[in-house]
Amino acid sequence: MILHLGNDCFARTENIVMILDYEEAVKNEDTSLFLKGIECLKIAEDNPKSIIITQEGEKKQGFLSPISSRTLLRRSKKFELEEENCVLR
């Protein structure tokens, strides 16, 4: 499935490695060091509320999203439930 990250940016749910709260991530020393090694793209002019890390093959990519990590997580869980309850006819 595809998850809307904000503006016109989308990511495949199977490629999402983690969704982090922006403020908590930048406060944490270990997380900040981890994020320095990943190219992050700011997808909106608004202040970022979350960081989404994706991996496709060996390439890791970060997205700074104006949507909260809680909302993104709730959306991704909704997709999981819809896939599990899907009935093919």
Number of C-alpha atoms within 10 A of each C-alpha: 12 14 17 16 24 16 12 8 12 12 16 13 16 12 16 19 14 13 18 20 18 19 12 13 17 15 10 10 11 10 13 13 12 10 17 9 11 15 12 16 13 14 17 17 9 11 13 18 17 24 27 22 21 21 15 12 7 6 9 16 19 21 24 23 27 20 20 19 20 14 12 20 15 12 15 18 13 12 16 14 10 12 11 9 9 9 7 4 3
